[in-house]
Amino acid sequence: MKDHLVKATAEGVRIYAAVTTDLVNEAICRHDCYPVAAAALGRTMTAALLMAANLKNKEALTIKFDGDGPLGKVTADATPEGFVRGYIDEPHVNLPLNSLGKIDVGGGVGKGMVSVTRFTGLKNPITGSTEITDGEIADDLTKYLYVSEQTPSSVGLGVLVNPDFKCIGAGGFIIQPLPDATDECIDKLEANLRTVNSVSHMVERGLDAKGIIAELLQGFEVNYMTTTDLAFKCQCSKERISEVLLSLGKADLQTLVDDGHAEVCCHFCNEKYEFTGEELQAIFDEAEKRRN
Protein backbone atom coordinates (compact mmCIF):
# COMPACT_ATOMS: atom_id res chain seq x y z
CA MET A 1 0.00 0.00 0.00
CA LYS A 2 1.50 3.33 -1.10
CA ASP A 3 1.62 6.16 1.41
CA HIS A 4 -1.36 8.46 0.96
CA LEU A 5 -3.60 11.03 2.66
CA VAL A 6 -7.39 11.27 2.35
CA LYS A 7 -9.59 14.25 3.19
CA ALA A 8 -13.21 13.68 4.17
CA THR A 9 -16.17 15.36 5.83
CA ALA A 10 -19.21 14.10 7.70
CA GLU A 11 -22.06 15.71 9.59
CA GLY A 12 -20.36 18.52 11.53
CA VAL A 13 -16.86 17.05 11.16
CA ARG A 14 -13.85 17.22 8.89
CA ILE A 15 -11.10 14.61 9.00
CA TYR A 16 -7.73 14.01 7.39
CA ALA A 17 -6.15 10.54 7.65
CA ALA A 18 -2.83 9.25 6.33
CA VAL A 19 -0.78 6.09 5.91
CA THR A 20 2.94 6.89 6.13
CA THR A 21 4.74 3.55 6.62
CA ASP A 22 7.08 3.83 3.63
CA LEU A 23 8.21 7.41 4.24
CA VAL A 24 8.82 6.65 7.92
CA ASN A 25 10.98 3.70 6.89
CA GLU A 26 12.93 5.97 4.55
CA ALA A 27 13.52 8.41 7.42
CA ILE A 28 14.61 5.54 9.69
CA CYS A 29 17.06 4.38 7.03
CA ARG A 30 18.42 7.84 6.20
CA HIS A 31 18.96 8.83 9.83
CA ASP A 32 19.73 5.36 11.26
CA CYS A 33 17.00 5.78 13.88
CA TYR A 34 16.63 3.54 16.91
CA PRO A 35 12.97 2.80 17.86
CA VAL A 36 12.42 5.80 20.17
CA ALA A 37 13.78 8.20 17.55
CA ALA A 38 11.87 6.40 14.77
CA ALA A 39 8.58 6.79 16.64
CA ALA A 40 9.19 10.46 17.52
CA LEU A 41 10.32 11.45 14.03
CA GLY A 42 7.69 9.33 12.27
CA ARG A 43 4.86 10.80 14.33
CA THR A 44 6.12 14.35 13.78
CA MET A 45 6.45 13.89 10.00
CA THR A 46 2.97 12.33 9.80
CA ALA A 47 1.52 15.23 11.80
CA ALA A 48 3.25 17.75 9.54
CA LEU A 49 1.66 16.18 6.46
CA LEU A 50 -1.78 16.19 8.08
CA MET A 51 -1.49 19.80 9.20
CA ALA A 52 -0.10 20.92 5.83
CA ALA A 53 -3.04 19.33 4.01
CA ASN A 54 -5.18 22.45 4.38
CA LEU A 55 -2.52 24.80 3.00
CA LYS A 56 -2.51 26.17 -0.53
CA ASN A 57 -0.05 24.95 -3.16
CA LYS A 58 3.49 26.32 -2.77
CA GLU A 59 2.91 26.92 0.94
CA ALA A 60 4.66 24.84 3.62
CA LEU A 61 4.67 24.03 7.31
CA THR A 62 7.33 23.15 9.88
CA ILE A 63 6.75 21.42 13.21
CA LYS A 64 9.56 21.53 15.76
CA PHE A 65 9.69 19.82 19.16
CA ASP A 66 12.43 21.46 21.19
CA GLY A 67 12.54 19.42 24.38
CA ASP A 68 15.13 18.70 27.05
CA GLY A 69 15.01 14.93 26.51
CA PRO A 70 17.85 12.84 25.06
CA LEU A 71 16.44 13.01 21.50
CA GLY A 72 17.10 16.75 21.25
CA LYS A 73 15.14 18.65 18.59
CA VAL A 74 12.66 16.79 16.38
CA THR A 75 11.76 18.68 13.19
CA ALA A 76 9.58 18.01 10.15
CA ASP A 77 8.77 20.10 7.06
CA ALA A 78 5.74 19.29 4.88
CA THR A 79 3.87 20.68 1.89
CA PRO A 80 0.24 20.25 0.78
CA GLU A 81 1.54 18.44 -2.32
CA GLY A 82 2.36 15.52 0.00
CA PHE A 83 6.11 15.89 0.47
CA VAL A 84 7.81 15.70 3.86
CA ARG A 85 11.31 15.66 5.28
CA GLY A 86 12.53 15.52 8.85
CA TYR A 87 15.48 15.10 11.15
CA ILE A 88 16.25 14.40 14.78
CA ASP A 89 19.29 15.57 16.73
CA GLU A 90 20.07 12.25 18.41
CA PRO A 91 18.76 9.21 16.48
CA HIS A 92 20.67 6.67 18.62
CA VAL A 93 18.69 6.80 21.87
CA ASN A 94 17.71 3.67 23.80
CA LEU A 95 15.09 3.95 26.55
CA PRO A 96 13.14 1.34 28.51
CA LEU A 97 9.47 0.91 27.62
CA ASN A 98 7.14 3.28 29.47
CA SER A 99 4.64 2.31 32.17
CA LEU A 100 2.17 1.21 29.48
CA GLY A 101 4.72 -1.11 27.89
CA LYS A 102 5.15 1.15 24.86
CA ILE A 103 8.05 3.03 23.26
CA ASP A 104 8.81 5.97 25.54
CA VAL A 105 8.60 8.86 23.08
CA GLY A 106 7.61 11.25 25.87
CA GLY A 107 10.76 10.38 27.81
CA GLY A 108 12.83 10.90 24.68
CA VAL A 109 11.34 14.31 23.88
CA GLY A 110 11.13 15.64 27.45
CA LYS A 111 9.79 19.05 28.43
CA GLY A 112 10.10 22.24 26.41
CA MET A 113 8.24 23.89 23.54
CA VAL A 114 6.48 22.74 20.39
CA SER A 115 6.24 25.29 17.58
CA VAL A 116 4.46 25.30 14.25
CA THR A 117 5.55 27.67 11.49
CA ARG A 118 3.38 28.26 8.43
CA PHE A 119 5.04 29.61 5.28
CA THR A 120 2.12 31.16 3.45
CA GLY A 121 3.81 33.47 0.97
CA LEU A 122 3.59 36.50 3.25
CA LYS A 123 6.75 38.48 3.96
CA ASN A 124 7.19 36.80 7.33
CA PRO A 125 6.16 33.25 8.22
CA ILE A 126 3.58 32.76 10.99
CA THR A 127 4.77 30.85 14.06
CA GLY A 128 2.80 29.69 17.08
CA SER A 129 4.02 27.70 20.06
CA THR A 130 2.90 26.01 23.27
CA GLU A 131 4.60 24.11 26.05
CA ILE A 132 5.12 20.40 25.56
CA THR A 133 2.78 18.49 27.87
CA ASP A 134 3.82 14.84 27.61
CA GLY A 135 6.14 14.67 24.58
CA GLU A 136 4.04 11.95 22.94
CA ILE A 137 3.52 14.27 19.91
CA ALA A 138 -0.23 13.73 19.28
CA ASP A 139 -1.45 15.10 22.62
CA ASP A 140 0.95 18.03 22.33
CA LEU A 141 -0.36 18.95 18.88
CA THR A 142 -3.96 18.57 20.02
CA LYS A 143 -3.16 21.11 22.74
CA TYR A 144 -1.25 23.34 20.32
CA LEU A 145 -4.16 23.51 17.85
CA TYR A 146 -6.58 24.40 20.64
CA VAL A 147 -4.43 26.91 22.50
CA SER A 148 -2.44 28.58 19.72
CA GLU A 149 -4.81 28.32 16.75
CA GLN A 150 -8.16 28.12 18.62
CA THR A 151 -9.04 24.98 16.65
CA PRO A 152 -10.53 22.14 18.75
CA SER A 153 -9.09 18.93 17.33
CA SER A 154 -8.35 15.30 18.04
CA VAL A 155 -4.94 14.19 16.76
CA GLY A 156 -3.97 10.52 16.54
CA LEU A 157 -0.49 9.38 15.48
CA GLY A 158 1.19 5.99 15.50
CA VAL A 159 4.45 4.36 14.46
CA LEU A 160 4.88 0.63 15.04
CA VAL A 161 8.54 -0.47 14.99
CA ASN A 162 9.85 -4.04 14.91
CA PRO A 163 12.83 -5.15 17.02
CA ASP A 164 14.89 -4.99 13.78
CA PHE A 165 14.12 -1.23 13.62
CA LYS A 166 11.74 -1.58 10.63
CA CYS A 167 8.42 0.28 10.70
CA ILE A 168 5.52 -2.10 10.06
CA GLY A 169 2.73 0.43 10.39
CA ALA A 170 2.58 4.22 10.55
CA GLY A 171 -0.17 6.75 10.07
CA GLY A 172 -2.34 9.36 11.69
CA PHE A 173 -5.46 11.46 11.63
CA ILE A 174 -6.77 14.88 12.58
CA ILE A 175 -10.48 15.29 13.31
CA GLN A 176 -11.97 18.75 13.76
CA PRO A 177 -15.59 19.65 14.50
CA LEU A 178 -17.09 22.19 12.11
CA PRO A 179 -18.95 25.29 13.37
CA ASP A 180 -22.30 23.58 12.76
CA ALA A 181 -21.42 20.46 14.80
CA THR A 182 -24.20 19.53 17.24
CA ASP A 183 -23.71 18.21 20.78
CA GLU A 184 -25.08 14.87 19.56
CA CYS A 185 -22.43 14.76 16.81
CA ILE A 186 -19.62 15.54 19.27
CA ASP A 187 -20.87 12.90 21.73
CA LYS A 188 -21.00 10.26 18.99
CA LEU A 189 -17.50 11.19 17.80
CA GLU A 190 -16.05 11.06 21.32
CA ALA A 191 -17.64 7.64 21.88
CA ASN A 192 -16.00 6.36 18.69
CA LEU A 193 -12.61 7.73 19.67
CA ARG A 194 -12.75 5.92 23.01
CA THR A 195 -13.21 2.53 21.35
CA VAL A 196 -10.89 2.54 18.30
CA ASN A 197 -7.50 0.84 18.17
CA SER A 198 -4.28 2.78 17.75
CA VAL A 199 -3.80 4.09 14.24
CA SER A 200 -0.52 2.18 13.77
CA HIS A 201 -2.31 -1.11 14.46
CA MET A 202 -5.04 -0.11 11.99
CA VAL A 203 -2.36 0.31 9.32
CA GLU A 204 -0.64 -2.94 10.34
CA ARG A 205 -4.01 -4.68 9.85
CA GLY A 206 -4.06 -3.39 6.29
CA LEU A 207 -6.46 -0.45 6.58
CA ASP A 208 -5.90 2.38 4.14
CA ALA A 209 -6.70 6.02 4.97
CA LYS A 210 -10.36 5.57 3.98
CA GLY A 211 -10.53 2.52 6.24
CA ILE A 212 -9.11 4.52 9.15
CA ILE A 213 -11.72 7.22 8.57
CA ALA A 214 -14.50 4.63 8.39
CA GLU A 215 -13.47 3.21 11.78
CA LEU A 216 -13.25 6.64 13.38
CA LEU A 217 -16.57 7.82 11.95
CA GLN A 218 -18.74 4.76 12.49
CA GLY A 219 -22.37 5.85 12.41
CA PHE A 220 -21.58 8.90 10.26
CA GLU A 221 -22.32 9.37 6.58
CA VAL A 222 -18.86 10.09 5.23
CA ASN A 223 -18.10 12.19 2.15
CA TYR A 224 -14.66 11.16 0.91
CA MET A 225 -12.90 13.93 -0.97
CA THR A 226 -9.33 14.11 -2.31
CA THR A 227 -6.52 11.54 -2.06
CA THR A 228 -2.90 12.71 -2.11
CA ASP A 229 0.18 10.49 -2.56
CA LEU A 230 2.82 11.04 0.12
CA ALA A 231 6.61 10.72 0.03
CA PHE A 232 9.79 11.62 1.87
CA LYS A 233 11.38 14.28 -0.32
CA CYS A 234 14.09 16.80 0.49
CA GLN A 235 14.57 20.03 -1.42
CA CYS A 236 18.35 19.87 -1.20
CA SER A 237 20.55 19.69 -4.30
CA LYS A 238 24.16 20.36 -5.19
CA GLU A 239 23.09 23.75 -6.59
CA ARG A 240 21.42 24.71 -3.30
CA ILE A 241 24.44 23.59 -1.29
CA SER A 242 26.64 25.67 -3.61
CA GLU A 243 24.55 28.73 -2.74
CA VAL A 244 25.11 28.00 0.95
CA LEU A 245 28.86 27.80 0.36
CA LEU A 246 28.72 31.10 -1.53
CA SER A 247 27.39 32.75 1.63
CA LEU A 248 30.44 31.72 3.68
CA GLY A 249 33.05 34.29 4.61
CA LYS A 250 36.17 34.71 2.52
CA ALA A 251 38.46 33.03 5.09
CA ASP A 252 36.22 29.96 5.40
CA LEU A 253 35.96 29.57 1.64
CA GLN A 254 39.72 29.97 1.26
CA THR A 255 40.23 27.16 3.80
CA LEU A 256 37.99 24.87 1.72
CA VAL A 257 39.89 25.77 -1.46
CA ASP A 258 43.22 25.08 0.27
CA ASP A 259 41.92 21.69 1.43
CA GLY A 260 41.12 20.84 -2.19
CA HIS A 261 37.97 18.90 -1.32
CA ALA A 262 34.75 19.29 0.68
CA GLU A 263 31.88 17.03 1.64
CA VAL A 264 28.63 18.66 2.76
CA CYS A 265 25.85 16.63 4.35
CA CYS A 266 22.19 17.75 4.38
CA HIS A 267 20.93 17.27 7.94
CA PHE A 268 17.35 16.75 6.73
CA CYS A 269 18.06 13.73 4.53
CA ASN A 270 21.73 12.83 5.14
CA GLU A 271 22.49 13.14 1.44
CA LYS A 272 26.19 13.89 0.94
CA TYR A 273 27.53 16.27 -1.71
CA GLU A 274 31.16 16.18 -2.84
CA PHE A 275 33.00 19.26 -4.12
CA THR A 276 36.33 19.06 -5.93
CA GLY A 277 39.07 21.63 -5.64
CA GLU A 278 38.10 23.05 -9.05
CA GLU A 279 34.46 23.41 -7.99
CA LEU A 280 35.45 25.09 -4.74
CA GLN A 281 37.74 27.53 -6.59
CA ALA A 282 34.84 28.40 -8.92
CA ILE A 283 32.58 29.03 -5.91
CA PHE A 284 35.30 31.18 -4.31
CA ASP A 285 35.68 33.21 -7.50
CA GLU A 286 31.92 33.70 -7.80
CA ALA A 287 31.71 34.80 -4.15
CA GLU A 288 34.46 37.35 -4.75
CA LYS A 289 32.65 38.62 -7.84
CA ARG A 290 29.43 39.09 -5.87
CA ARG A 291 31.25 40.91 -3.08
CA ASN A 292 32.89 43.39 -5.48
RARAFEN-V228465 format. One record per residue. N is the residue number from 1. RES is the residue in three letters. PHI is phi as a letter, one per 40 degrees, with the letter a starting at -180 (NA if undefined). PSI is psi as a letter, one per 40 degrees, with the letter a starting at -180 (NA if undefined). NEAR is the number of other C-alpha atoms within 12 Angstrom. Layout:
[[N | RES | PHI | PSI | NEAR] [N | RES | PHI | PSI | NEAR]]
This chain:
[[1 | MET | NA | h | 22] [2 | LYS | c | i | 23] [3 | ASP | c | h | 34] [4 | HIS | a | i | 39] [5 | LEU | b | h | 45] [6 | VAL | b | h | 39] [7 | LYS | b | i | 36] [8 | ALA | a | i | 35] [9 | THR | b | i | 29] [10 | ALA | a | a | 30] [11 | GLU | d | h | 27] [12 | GLY | g | e | 27] [13 | VAL | a | i | 35] [14 | ARG | b | i | 36] [15 | ILE | a | h | 42] [16 | TYR | b | h | 48] [17 | ALA | b | i | 53] [18 | ALA | a | i | 56] [19 | VAL | b | h | 53] [20 | THR | b | f | 53] [21 | THR | d | d | 46] [22 | ASP | c | d | 32] [23 | LEU | c | d | 43] [24 | VAL | c | d | 48] [25 | ASN | c | d | 37] [26 | GLU | c | d | 32] [27 | ALA | c | d | 45] [28 | ILE | d | d | 40] [29 | CYS | c | d | 26] [30 | ARG | c | d | 29] [31 | HIS | b | e | 31] [32 | ASP | f | f | 27] [33 | CYS | c | h | 33] [34 | TYR | c | i | 35] [35 | PRO | d | d | 41] [36 | VAL | c | d | 44] [37 | ALA | c | d | 49] [38 | ALA | c | d | 52] [39 | ALA | c | d | 50] [40 | ALA | c | d | 53] [41 | LEU | c | d | 55] [42 | GLY | c | d | 55] [43 | ARG | c | d | 57] [44 | THR | c | d | 54] [45 | MET | c | d | 57] [46 | THR | c | d | 59] [47 | ALA | c | d | 54] [48 | ALA | c | d | 53] [49 | LEU | c | d | 50] [50 | LEU | c | d | 50] [51 | MET | c | d | 48] [52 | ALA | c | e | 39] [53 | ALA | c | d | 39] [54 | ASN | c | e | 30] [55 | LEU | c | i | 22] [56 | LYS | c | i | 18] [57 | ASN | d | i | 18] [58 | LYS | g | e | 20] [59 | GLU | c | i | 26] [60 | ALA | a | i | 34] [61 | LEU | a | i | 42] [62 | THR | b | h | 39] [63 | ILE | b | h | 45] [64 | LYS | b | h | 43] [65 | PHE | b | h | 49] [66 | ASP | b | g | 30] [67 | GLY | b | i | 35] [68 | ASP | c | e | 24] [69 | GLY | c | i | 32] [70 | PRO | c | e | 28] [71 | LEU | c | e | 37] [72 | GLY | g | a | 32] [73 | LYS | c | i | 32] [74 | VAL | b | h | 46] [75 | THR | b | i | 41] [76 | ALA | a | h | 45] [77 | ASP | b | h | 41] [78 | ALA | a | i | 41] [79 | THR | b | i | 40] [80 | PRO | c | e | 35] [81 | GLU | c | e | 31] [82 | GLY | h | e | 41] [83 | PHE | b | i | 36] [84 | VAL | a | i | 45] [85 | ARG | a | i | 43] [86 | GLY | a | i | 48] [87 | TYR | a | i | 42] [88 | ILE | b | h | 44] [89 | ASP | d | d | 31] [90 | GLU | b | g | 29] [91 | PRO | c | e | 34] [92 | HIS | b | g | 21] [93 | VAL | b | h | 27] [94 | ASN | b | h | 22] [95 | LEU | b | i | 24] [96 | PRO | c | i | 17] [97 | LEU | c | i | 16] [98 | ASN | c | a | 15] [99 | SER | c | e | 12] [100 | LEU | c | e | 10] [101 | GLY | g | f | 10] [102 | LYS | b | i | 21] [103 | ILE | d | h | 31] [104 | ASP | c | g | 31] [105 | VAL | c | d | 46] [106 | GLY | d | d | 37] [107 | GLY | c | d | 33] [108 | GLY | c | d | 42] [109 | VAL | c | d | 42] [110 | GLY | g | a | 29] [111 | LYS | c | i | 27] [112 | GLY | i | b | 26] [113 | MET | b | i | 30] [114 | VAL | b | h | 41] [115 | SER | b | i | 36] [116 | VAL | b | h | 35] [117 | THR | b | h | 30] [118 | ARG | b | h | 33] [119 | PHE | b | h | 25] [120 | THR | b | e | 22] [121 | GLY | g | e | 15] [122 | LEU | c | i | 11] [123 | LYS | d | d | 8] [124 | ASN | b | h | 10] [125 | PRO | c | i | 16] [126 | ILE | b | h | 21] [127 | THR | b | h | 20] [128 | GLY | b | i | 25] [129 | SER | a | i | 27] [130 | THR | a | i | 29] [131 | GLU | c | i | 28] [132 | ILE | c | h | 31] [133 | THR | c | d | 24] [134 | ASP | b | e | 27] [135 | GLY | g | e | 42] [136 | GLU | c | e | 41] [137 | ILE | g | c | 47] [138 | ALA | c | d | 42] [139 | ASP | c | d | 29] [140 | ASP | c | d | 41] [141 | LEU | c | d | 44] [142 | THR | c | d | 34] [143 | LYS | c | d | 30] [144 | TYR | d | d | 34] [145 | LEU | c | d | 28] [146 | TYR | c | d | 21] [147 | VAL | c | d | 20] [148 | SER | c | d | 23] [149 | GLU | b | e | 22] [150 | GLN | f | f | 14] [151 | THR | b | g | 22] [152 | PRO | d | h | 24] [153 | SER | a | i | 33] [154 | SER | b | h | 35] [155 | VAL | b | h | 39] [156 | GLY | b | h | 42] [157 | LEU | b | i | 47] [158 | GLY | a | i | 44] [159 | VAL | b | h | 49] [160 | LEU | b | h | 37] [161 | VAL | b | h | 31] [162 | ASN | c | i | 20] [163 | PRO | d | d | 13] [164 | ASP | c | e | 16] [165 | PHE | g | e | 28] [166 | LYS | c | h | 27] [167 | CYS | c | h | 38] [168 | ILE | b | e | 34] [169 | GLY | a | h | 40] [170 | ALA | a | i | 50] [171 | GLY | i | a | 55] [172 | GLY | a | i | 51] [173 | PHE | a | i | 51] [174 | ILE | b | h | 44] [175 | ILE | b | h | 38] [176 | GLN | b | h | 36] [177 | PRO | c | i | 29] [178 | LEU | c | i | 20] [179 | PRO | d | d | 15] [180 | ASP | c | e | 15] [181 | ALA | c | h | 20] [182 | THR | c | i | 15] [183 | ASP | d | d | 16] [184 | GLU | c | d | 17] [185 | CYS | c | d | 26] [186 | ILE | c | d | 27] [187 | ASP | c | d | 17] [188 | LYS | c | d | 23] [189 | LEU | c | d | 34] [190 | GLU | c | d | 22] [191 | ALA | c | d | 17] [192 | ASN | c | d | 23] [193 | LEU | c | d | 27] [194 | ARG | c | d | 16] [195 | THR | b | e | 15] [196 | VAL | c | i | 21] [197 | ASN | c | i | 21] [198 | SER | c | i | 29] [199 | VAL | c | d | 41] [200 | SER | c | d | 37] [201 | HIS | c | d | 27] [202 | MET | c | d | 35] [203 | VAL | c | d | 38] [204 | GLU | d | d | 26] [205 | ARG | c | e | 19] [206 | GLY | h | e | 21] [207 | LEU | c | h | 32] [208 | ASP | c | a | 33] [209 | ALA | c | d | 42] [210 | LYS | c | d | 35] [211 | GLY | c | d | 28] [212 | ILE | c | d | 44] [213 | ILE | c | d | 44] [214 | ALA | c | d | 31] [215 | GLU | c | d | 30] [216 | LEU | c | d | 42] [217 | LEU | b | f | 39] [218 | GLN | d | h | 23] [219 | GLY | g | e | 18] [220 | PHE | b | i | 24] [221 | GLU | c | h | 19] [222 | VAL | c | h | 26] [223 | ASN | b | h | 21] [224 | TYR | c | h | 24] [225 | MET | b | b | 19] [226 | THR | c | i | 22] [227 | THR | b | h | 24] [228 | THR | b | h | 29] [229 | ASP | c | i | 27] [230 | LEU | b | i | 37] [231 | ALA | a | i | 33] [232 | PHE | c | h | 37] [233 | LYS | a | h | 29] [234 | CYS | b | i | 27] [235 | GLN | c | e | 21] [236 | CYS | c | i | 22] [237 | SER | a | i | 21] [238 | LYS | c | d | 20] [239 | GLU | c | d | 16] [240 | ARG | c | d | 17] [241 | ILE | c | d | 26] [242 | SER | c | d | 28] [243 | GLU | c | d | 18] [244 | VAL | c | d | 20] [245 | LEU | c | d | 33] [246 | LEU | c | d | 29] [247 | SER | c | e | 20] [248 | LEU | c | i | 22] [249 | GLY | c | i | 17] [250 | LYS | d | d | 22] [251 | ALA | c | d | 16] [252 | ASP | c | d | 19] [253 | LEU | c | d | 30] [254 | GLN | c | d | 25] [255 | THR | c | d | 19] [256 | LEU | c | d | 29] [257 | VAL | c | d | 24] [258 | ASP | c | d | 17] [259 | ASP | c | d | 17] [260 | GLY | g | e | 19] [261 | HIS | a | i | 20] [262 | ALA | a | i | 27] [263 | GLU | b | h | 22] [264 | VAL | b | h | 23] [265 | CYS | b | h | 21] [266 | CYS | c | h | 24] [267 | HIS | c | e | 26] [268 | PHE | c | d | 30] [269 | CYS | b | e | 31] [270 | ASN | g | e | 25] [271 | GLU | c | h | 22] [272 | LYS | b | h | 18] [273 | TYR | b | h | 23] [274 | GLU | c | h | 22] [275 | PHE | b | h | 25] [276 | THR | c | i | 20] [277 | GLY | d | d | 21] [278 | GLU | c | d | 18] [279 | GLU | c | d | 25] [280 | LEU | c | d | 31] [281 | GLN | c | d | 27] [282 | ALA | c | d | 22] [283 | ILE | c | d | 32] [284 | PHE | c | d | 31] [285 | ASP | c | d | 20] [286 | GLU | c | d | 21] [287 | ALA | c | d | 25] [288 | GLU | c | d | 19] [289 | LYS | c | d | 12] [290 | ARG | c | d | 13] [291 | ARG | c | d | 13] [292 | ASN | c | NA | 7]]
